Amino acid sequence: MLGNLRARLIVSFTLVVAGAVVLAGMGALFLLRDEQEASARERFGRHAEPANERVASLLAGGVPLADVREMLDDRAEALDIRFVLLDNDLLVVYDSDALLEGQYILSFENRDLQLVNDNGSRYKWANYNGVDRDLTLFAPPPVVPSGDFAAPSYQVIVAVPESQLSSAWLELAPRLGLAGVIALVIAVSVAFFVSRSISDPLARITQASVQMAQGNYDVHIPFGGHDEVGRLSEAFNHMAREVSSSQRMMKDLLANVSHELKTPLTSIQGFSQAMLDGAITDEEAFRESCGIINEEANRMRSLVDDLLLLSQIESGQTTMEHAHVDLGSLLERTLERFQWALRNAGVTSGMNIDWLPAIHGDERRLERVFSNLVENAVRHTPRGGTITISAIAKRGGETSIGVHNTGSFIAPDDLPRVFERFFQVDRARARKGGSSGLGLSIVAEIVEAHGGRVHAVSDAERGTEFIVSFPGATARNGRHGQLPAANTTKTPRAKKREAPA
């Protein structure tokens, strides 16, 4: 029965409420016990004075004592009460239960008994140890004789067992018990719904976890509310999406790596096999085959190096240096290194750099960022096009660098994917240029490790531009360790520089 969480929650909640009800009931009985006994005394004591006045009136009217006794018998039976009639010597001349007749009741010999006046009822009472049981006796208040009326010769007493008064609090027990049962029913109902609101989402999360363990990562848990269980469901859905995305990326990575390695391996195997078989005898052809093998091997090594770099940056194993970096000089050096490639491609280049603050970061890694961006621009700029590097320092200390090239266009649907591994808009051109499809992914990882961001904009008429932005306190937002805040010292740069075609 208690094998699941819902049952344990219901039982626990019910036990807590039951314990609280029992303790509250016991406390109520303890606090109301004296009040209940006083109420019971008042309920019996109020009958003494009316009965006494009735007997006195009958006797004063000449009614025989036998008729008075008969009247008391009828009244005792109607009220379910015990009447005792005493004479002036405190001798019992009548007892509706016929047990005390002929005995003296000395409890009322003391005329100074305290008079009780409750809710308009006046009486005095005393305890008496009778022959049958311990009794509490209630008598009317004393009557002061006047000139017209003599003191009554008899008085009526109400006799009640002491146990009946002391147990008067038990009258509360049925009502408290009913209240306790109602409280338990409500508690069980509330516990059922509360436990269901907790256990059902947990059961769905467990089921989804089992599905994920079996390889189904496209799971979603519906949730509502913003409590702990709702936030847990939301966090699980986020985790499932991330795991599913990671799995898809891993599958795509394996497929892409296999594909990228297959082509150079095929070339290496083919030419090396031809050399071993003696199919290539001409020295020039032999040298050409060796060059192809070397080129494909370098391509494979570059691919492996890029994959290792990405993995190290993502896992935080790559340590970024903390040094001042002059972005203007770095951009000039980067563009200078590509002048030979630009001339071969028939592409012109230019720089439009404003005054820039020096930032803190890893100069070698940042140079890799802009080298990859310029190399990507050279590969996709048609002959006669232009590549422009621009940079500006914005308010708040942010530095923005853009690498723009004319003549290329990236469709809006492809823009969000250009930084994915192995994603290539024009795979044929990329393969011809020796691209592995990892350059932009490396750019994104290094920029994010420096606390910056990179995005691409493209227009069919203007071309494509990759924009890198670094905040004022770059490394405080970095992913892999803190870097010092940026130095705001500005370095002058040339307004514009044109590279020869």
Phi and psi in degrees as a GROMACS rama.xvg file:
@    title "Ramachandran Plot"
@    xaxis  label "Phi"
@    yaxis  label "Psi"
@TYPE xy
-97.4532  27.9354  LEU-2
-81.95  -9.01117  GLY-3
-126.016  164.402  ASN-4
-65.9949  -38.8398  LEU-5
-61.1303  -45.3004  ARG-6
-61.9474  -41.1028  ALA-7
-66.3438  -38.3142  ARG-8
-65.3774  -42.8453  LEU-9
-63.7198  -47.0748  ILE-10
-63.3343  -43.6699  VAL-11
-63.0518  -46.2192  SER-12
-63.5235  -41.821  PHE-13
-64.9707  -42.3091  THR-14
-63.8269  -39.9795  LEU-15
-63.4365  -45.5369  VAL-16
-65.9849  -41.2939  VAL-17
-61.6401  -44.5607  ALA-18
-60.876  -41.4245  GLY-19
-65.0357  -40.0099  ALA-20
-65.3157  -43.6707  VAL-21
-62.0203  -46.6039  VAL-22
-63.3103  -41.5633  LEU-23
-64.8831  -40.3151  ALA-24
-64.5274  -43.6819  GLY-25
-63.5204  -40.7393  MET-26
-63.6309  -41.1911  GLY-27
-64.3967  -42.4971  ALA-28
-63.5751  -40.7977  LEU-29
-64.0949  -43.0105  PHE-30
-73.435  -30.6251  LEU-31
-96.5595  -0.0552374  LEU-32
-60.2604  -53.0838  ARG-33
-62.1418  -38.5121  ASP-34
-65.5864  -37.0666  GLU-35
-68.5181  -39.822  GLN-36
-63.8206  -42.5505  GLU-37
-63.5441  -38.3001  ALA-38
-66.1875  -38.1783  SER-39
-66.9818  -39.8709  ALA-40
-62.6869  -41.7913  ARG-41
-64.695  -36.6321  GLU-42
-64.8936  -36.9159  ARG-43
-85.8649  -36.3863  PHE-44
-68.3424  -27.0074  GLY-45
-69.6122  -13.8729  ARG-46
-83.1041  -13.9746  HIS-47
-69.1709  -48.2583  ALA-48
-65.879  -47.2271  GLU-49
-61.2989  -41.2766  PRO-50
-64.2449  -39.6795  ALA-51
-65.5246  -41.908  ASN-52
-64.7621  -37.456  GLU-53
-65.3604  -43.528  ARG-54
-64.54  -44.3826  VAL-55
-61.1002  -38.6713  ALA-56
-66.7043  -41.6044  SER-57
-65.7727  -44.9847  LEU-58
-65.8228  -37.4238  LEU-59
-66.7701  -25.7531  ALA-60
-86.9813  4.86952  GLY-61
85.2239  15.9361  GLY-62
-73.5364  133.218  VAL-63
-62.3122  153.803  PRO-64
-62.7986  -32.5755  LEU-65
-62.3345  -40.578  ALA-66
-67.3498  -33.9647  ASP-67
-64.7014  -42.2233  VAL-68
-62.7544  -39.7277  ARG-69
-64.2491  -40.8167  GLU-70
-60.9658  -42.732  MET-71
-65.9528  -35.7504  LEU-72
-61.2786  -44.922  ASP-73
-64.7795  -41.5108  ASP-74
-68.8312  -38.6386  ARG-75
-64.9728  -39.0045  ALA-76
-69.4855  -38.3893  GLU-77
-67.6232  -38.3279  ALA-78
-93.8687  -4.28452  LEU-79
53.556  54.6329  ASP-80
-140.468  161.117  ILE-81
-109.318  121.846  ARG-82
-105.762  142.598  PHE-83
-129.277  134.452  VAL-84
-111.659  122.755  LEU-85
-110.873  147.65  LEU-86
-92.1276  -172.184  ASP-87
-67.599  -17.513  ASN-88
-92.0921  10.6829  ASP-89
63.93  28.8488  LEU-90
-93.3913  134.847  LEU-91
-77.5226  114.397  VAL-92
-101.775  -9.73926  VAL-93
-156.867  138.249  TYR-94
-142.353  122.1  ASP-95
-62.3114  -21.7632  SER-96
-97.1281  -2.07634  ASP-97
56.8016  36.4209  ALA-98
-111.316  -26.5593  LEU-99
-107.84  2.81324  LEU-100
-62.4411  134.454  GLU-101
88.844  -0.680424  GLY-102
-106.125  157.278  GLN-103
-96.5719  136.974  TYR-104
-104.358  96.1154  ILE-105
-87.5525  -0.929991  LEU-106
-63.5414  -27.645  SER-107
-101.611  17.2041  PHE-108
-68.346  -30.4611  GLU-109
-77.6203  112.722  ASN-110
-78.2357  -3.49386  ARG-111
-99.3179  21.8642  ASP-112
-60.6522  141.562  LEU-113
-67.8611  133.759  GLN-114
-85.9923  131.675  LEU-115
-101.613  133.975  VAL-116
-130.512  97.5175  ASN-117
-118.069  121.434  ASP-118
51.4973  38.8084  ASN-119
86.4565  -4.48508  GLY-120
-98.4929  129.755  SER-121
-115.172  132.56  ARG-122
-165.911  165.318  TYR-123
-127.168  151  LYS-124
-140.584  157.938  TRP-125
-157.266  155.096  ALA-126
-87.8341  147.609  ASN-127
-143.323  131.966  TYR-128
-92.2733  97.4238  ASN-129
-85.6695  178.841  GLY-130
-74.0288  -26.9968  VAL-131
-96.851  -37.5024  ASP-132
-167.726  171.354  ARG-133
-77.3884  129.617  ASP-134
-120.261  157.094  LEU-135
-113.942  124.432  THR-136
-106.794  136.221  LEU-137
-117.791  126.384  PHE-138
-122.584  154.383  ALA-139
-71.0956  161.344  PRO-140
-64.7083  151.749  PRO-141
-63.6972  143.203  PRO-142
-102.053  124.155  VAL-143
-84.4399  119.061  VAL-144
-66.2211  142.988  PRO-145
-112.719  -175.692  SER-146
-68.3806  -27.4152  GLY-147
-92.7474  -24.6096  ASP-148
-124.043  137.864  PHE-149
-89.1466  161.503  ALA-150
-62.8054  138.841  ALA-151
-62.9758  145.558  PRO-152
-87.5455  -11.8169  SER-153
-136.115  153.818  TYR-154
-136.824  143.842  GLN-155
-94.9872  135.274  VAL-156
-122.102  139.523  ILE-157
-97.9877  123.914  VAL-158
-108.378  128.839  ALA-159
-133.484  132.27  VAL-160
-59.1442  137.162  PRO-161
-59.8675  -35.3477  GLU-162
-62.3004  -31.4604  SER-163
-68.2761  -34.8673  GLN-164
-76.1457  -43.0104  LEU-165
-67.4252  -23.1805  SER-166
-99.6042  16.883  SER-167
-63.6878  -27.3329  ALA-168
-64.8879  -19.205  TRP-169
-66.4125  -16.4865  LEU-170
-65.0464  -23.9555  GLU-171
-77.0585  -22.0465  LEU-172
-57.889  -46.8043  ALA-173
-60.2597  -41.1434  PRO-174
-68.069  -41.0426  ARG-175
-66.0834  -37.644  LEU-176
-62.9043  -42.2892  GLY-177
-62.6288  -42.6431  LEU-178
-62.7751  -38.3313  ALA-179
-65.2012  -41.2147  GLY-180
-63.7279  -43.9218  VAL-181
-61.2203  -42.5726  ILE-182
-62.5883  -39.9242  ALA-183
-66.8554  -40.2076  LEU-184
-61.9741  -44.3619  VAL-185
-64.4727  -40.9587  ILE-186
-62.0484  -44.0828  ALA-187
-63.8589  -40.5346  VAL-188
-64.3369  -46.1337  SER-189
-64.3995  -42.2018  VAL-190
-61.7705  -36.3113  ALA-191
-62.7164  -47.9077  PHE-192
-70.6719  -38.8319  PHE-193
-64.6836  -45.4586  VAL-194
-64.4548  -36.3104  SER-195
-66.2067  -37.6145  ARG-196
-66.5542  -21.7361  SER-197
-94.2842  -47.2623  ILE-198
-74.3555  -35.3228  SER-199
-62.4573  -49.3215  ASP-200
-61.1916  -37.4686  PRO-201
-64.7098  -38.1297  LEU-202
-64.8694  -39.9195  ALA-203
-66.0134  -38.9489  ARG-204
-64.9215  -40.6049  ILE-205
-62.178  -45.2687  THR-206
-62.5895  -41.8108  GLN-207
-65.0485  -36.651  ALA-208
-63.7446  -40.0809  SER-209
-63.0165  -41.8727  VAL-210
-63.5169  -39.9257  GLN-211
-65.7033  -37.6326  MET-212
-64.6677  -26.7702  ALA-213
-87.9881  1.31441  GLN-214
103.175  0.217986  GLY-215
-94.8114  102.564  ASN-216
-96.2709  -8.14877  TYR-217
-90.1988  66.2881  ASP-218
-114.84  151.199  VAL-219
-144.421  134.529  HIS-220
-107.698  117.747  ILE-221
-69.2865  138.81  PRO-222
-143.72  157.617  PHE-223
-140.928  153.089  GLY-224
85.8102  171.158  GLY-225
-124.746  27.3788  HIS-226
-83.0747  -172.347  ASP-227
-61.212  -40.9999  GLU-228
-66.9523  -40.8521  VAL-229
-63.3864  -41.3309  GLY-230
-68.0157  -34.0404  ARG-231
-64.1798  -43.3305  LEU-232
-62.7902  -41.9163  SER-233
-64.172  -41.9869  GLU-234
-64.4185  -37.8433  ALA-235
-64.7467  -43.0697  PHE-236
-61.5568  -40.7302  ASN-237
-63.2619  -42.5513  HIS-238
-62.2017  -42.5433  MET-239
-62.8059  -40.8394  ALA-240
-63.4551  -42.1201  ARG-241
-65.857  -42.4288  GLU-242
-64.288  -42.422  VAL-243
-62.1225  -43.2791  SER-244
-63.9093  -41.4742  SER-245
-63.3753  -39.8854  SER-246
-64.8679  -42.5185  GLN-247
-64.3559  -41.5331  ARG-248
-64.4612  -38.2079  MET-249
-65.7269  -43.1275  MET-250
-63.2985  -43.1781  LYS-251
-64.2712  -39.0704  ASP-252
-62.9422  -46.3034  LEU-253
-61.6399  -42.1216  LEU-254
-65.1217  -43.7581  ALA-255
-68.6578  -42.7061  ASN-256
-62.5233  -43.6799  VAL-257
-59.6016  -42.4068  SER-258
-67.8342  -42.9964  HIS-259
-68.0541  -31.4219  GLU-260
-82.1831  -25.2234  LEU-261
-65.0444  -41.0625  LYS-262
-64.6765  -52.4714  THR-263
-64.6883  -35.1407  PRO-264
-64.7087  -38.7455  LEU-265
-62.5985  -42.6032  THR-266
-65.0588  -45.329  SER-267
-62.2103  -44.4573  ILE-268
-65.268  -42.2097  GLN-269
-64.5566  -50.3751  GLY-270
-70.1288  -37.994  PHE-271
-66.5309  -37.4857  SER-272
-66.1303  -38.1191  GLN-273
-65.1824  -38.0799  ALA-274
-67.3393  -40.0547  MET-275
-67.7478  -36.6669  LEU-276
-78.8006  -6.1393  ASP-277
78.5056  15.0513  GLY-278
-70.9477  -23.0833  ALA-279
-106.653  110.663  ILE-280
-113.018  -24.9274  THR-281
-72.1014  135.456  ASP-282
-62.8743  -40.9675  GLU-283
-65.3885  -42.846  GLU-284
-65.0824  -35.9234  ALA-285
-64.0462  -45.1164  PHE-286
-64.2901  -38.7093  ARG-287
-64.4194  -41.6868  GLU-288
-63.6616  -42.1611  SER-289
-62.0909  -38.5739  CYS-290
-64.6003  -40.6674  GLY-291
-64.541  -43.0852  ILE-292
-61.0912  -44.0883  ILE-293
-64.1132  -41.6939  ASN-294
-63.6489  -44.5838  GLU-295
-67.2893  -35.6441  GLU-296
-65.2247  -42.267  ALA-297
-62.2453  -37.8316  ASN-298
-62.8329  -42.1962  ARG-299
-65.1474  -42.861  MET-300
-63.6611  -40.0243  ARG-301
-62.3279  -41.0778  SER-302
-62.5835  -45.6324  LEU-303
-64.6314  -42.4658  VAL-304
-61.2723  -41.7578  ASP-305
-64.3934  -41.6523  ASP-306
-63.6753  -42.0576  LEU-307
-63.7778  -41.6475  LEU-308
-62.3925  -45.5054  LEU-309
-59.4732  -45.1191  LEU-310
-62.3673  -41.2687  SER-311
-67.5561  -39.5475  GLN-312
-67.0346  -44.6193  ILE-313
-63.7493  -37.4897  GLU-314
-84.8173  -4.17361  SER-315
80.3425  13.8085  GLY-316
-82.7072  -14.9342  GLN-317
-87.3929  123.284  THR-318
-90.5414  122.105  THR-319
-86.5635  132.816  MET-320
-72.03  150.35  GLU-321
-109.146  97.5665  HIS-322
-150.74  157.901  ALA-323
-70.6432  133.395  HIS-324
-120.8  123.364  VAL-325
-86.1277  99.8092  ASP-326
-63.427  -35.4555  LEU-327
-61.8672  -47.8937  GLY-328
-64.8275  -39.4791  SER-329
-62.4251  -42.7232  LEU-330
-67.5473  -38.5058  LEU-331
-63.6144  -44.8436  GLU-332
-62.9063  -41.0581  ARG-333
-61.5765  -47.9265  THR-334
-66.3672  -34.4779  LEU-335
-63.4997  -36.5745  GLU-336
-67.5166  -20.4202  ARG-337
-99.9777  10.1736  PHE-338
-64.002  -39.1501  GLN-339
-64.9224  -44.7156  TRP-340
-64.2176  -36.047  ALA-341
-66.4391  -41.0368  LEU-342
-64.3084  -41.8198  ARG-343
-64.3391  -34.3271  ASN-344
-83.9402  -7.99455  ALA-345
69.3326  36.8516  GLY-346
-118.568  135.373  VAL-347
-90.0085  159.622  THR-348
-136.801  157.141  SER-349
-154.993  161.019  GLY-350
-129.23  138.888  MET-351
-134.596  87.5555  ASN-352
-116.584  126.313  ILE-353
-85.32  -177.263  ASP-354
-64.5565  128.151  TRP-355
-120.605  141.267  LEU-356
-79.3825  148.856  PRO-357
-73.8586  139.338  ALA-358
-113.013  166.666  ILE-359
-99.972  136.282  HIS-360
171.905  -165.647  GLY-361
-99.8111  107.393  ASP-362
-62.717  -38.1829  GLU-363
-64.8078  -41.4485  ARG-364
-69.841  -38.751  ARG-365
-67.0649  -35.1149  LEU-366
-64.0507  -34.768  GLU-367
-63.9256  -37.4376  ARG-368
-58.7806  -54.213  VAL-369
-75.4254  -27.1347  PHE-370
-64.1147  -43.4235  SER-371
-63.8378  -38.6905  ASN-372
-68.3326  -42.4941  LEU-373
-67.1225  -42.6493  VAL-374
-60.2438  -40.3495  GLU-375
-64.3873  -40.267  ASN-376
-65.766  -41.7644  ALA-377
-60.8694  -39.6539  VAL-378
-67.4093  -31.0789  ARG-379
-108.173  4.1742  HIS-380
-93.6253  125.308  THR-381
-70.1882  160.449  PRO-382
-58.4775  134.139  ARG-383
92.6887  -4.65765  GLY-384
-81.6607  -177.345  GLY-385
-135.514  139.426  THR-386
-115.153  128.072  ILE-387
-126.579  130.209  THR-388
-104.918  122.167  ILE-389
-124.386  150.227  SER-390
-149.166  144.931  ALA-391
-150.595  144.614  ILE-392
-97.4191  120.979  ALA-393
-95.1603  171.943  LYS-394
-64.9227  146.285  ARG-395
88.3462  1.95851  GLY-396
90.358  -1.95235  GLY-397
-73.693  138.537  GLU-398
-114.555  130.727  THR-399
-121.379  127.862  SER-400
-121.754  130.137  ILE-401
-122.047  137.788  GLY-402
-115.839  108.249  VAL-403
-112.299  140.399  HIS-404
-135.431  145.762  ASN-405
-91.395  159.762  THR-406
87.0017  -4.17315  GLY-407
-117.273  155.278  SER-408
-144.358  133.663  PHE-409
-113.461  125.138  ILE-410
-61.4287  147.533  ALA-411
-55.3853  -34.4922  PRO-412
-68.9371  -25.0532  ASP-413
-91.3154  -17.7466  ASP-414
-56.1494  -45.5548  LEU-415
-65.7002  -14.7937  PRO-416
-103.706  -1.76421  ARG-417
-65.9572  -20.1292  VAL-418
-95.6702  3.90908  PHE-419
-75.6693  151.456  GLU-420
-65.037  133.993  ARG-421
67.5499  4.50559  PHE-422
-78.3583  128.548  PHE-423
-136.872  124.085  GLN-424
-65.1858  -47.0758  VAL-425
-116.669  89.9856  ASP-426
-64.7091  -34.2343  ARG-427
-65.3305  -46.6362  ALA-428
-67.0366  -38.8436  ARG-429
-64.1901  -41.7331  ALA-430
-67.3168  -37.4699  ARG-431
-65.539  -31.9862  LYS-432
-87.1171  2.07598  GLY-433
81.8316  19.7339  GLY-434
-80.8812  140.873  SER-435
-95.0529  -10.2405  SER-436
84.5641  12.3629  GLY-437
-110.93  -7.62697  LEU-438
-59.5218  -48.9853  GLY-439
-70.6594  -31.075  LEU-440
-63.7762  -40.5284  SER-441
-64.6248  -40.5656  ILE-442
-57.0407  -49.0501  VAL-443
-62.0682  -42.3491  ALA-444
-67.4363  -42.7769  GLU-445
-67.8026  -41.6164  ILE-446
-62.8721  -45.2186  VAL-447
-65.024  -34.2569  GLU-448
-65.2214  -23.5626  ALA-449
-92.6737  6.68518  HIS-450
82.6494  9.32095  GLY-451
-99.1253  -167.502  GLY-452
-147.427  154.681  ARG-453
-137.901  141.057  VAL-454
-149.649  167.213  HIS-455
-122.797  143.505  ALA-456
-127.913  144.84  VAL-457
-146.008  140.55  SER-458
-139.413  139.729  ASP-459
-62.7912  -28.6649  ALA-460
-92.6024  -43.861  GLU-461
-85.8134  -25.2437  ARG-462
105.423  -154.483  GLY-463
-124.972  142.469  THR-464
-136.57  132.784  GLU-465
-103.119  125.135  PHE-466
-115.078  123.93  ILE-467
-110.595  130.952  VAL-468
-124.335  134.031  SER-469
-118.487  132.524  PHE-470
-72.2602  172.67  PRO-471
-65.0007  -41.3369  GLY-472
-107.458  75.613  ALA-473
-53.7923  -58.3531  THR-474
-75.3097  -15.242  ALA-475
-67.0252  -20.574  ARG-476
-102.363  3.68582  ASN-477
-68.7999  157.126  GLY-478
-82.3207  -32.7138  ARG-479
-118.021  78.3018  HIS-480
89.7222  156.362  GLY-481
-87.0652  143.071  GLN-482
-115.325  154.22  LEU-483
-62.4536  163.129  PRO-484
-68.6718  155.669  ALA-485
-66.6233  144.815  ALA-486
-83.9702  128.062  ASN-487
-88.8007  7.90572  THR-488
-66.5846  128.18  THR-489
-97.3114  142.878  LYS-490
-113.965  128.47  THR-491
-71.6336  142.641  PRO-492
-133.053  160.096  ARG-493
-66.0003  141.534  ALA-494
-61.8069  -41.5121  LYS-495
-158.573  142.519  LYS-496
-134.281  129.222  ARG-497
-105.361  127.984  GLU-498
-90.0003  146.328  ALA-499
-67.2847  149.642  PRO-500
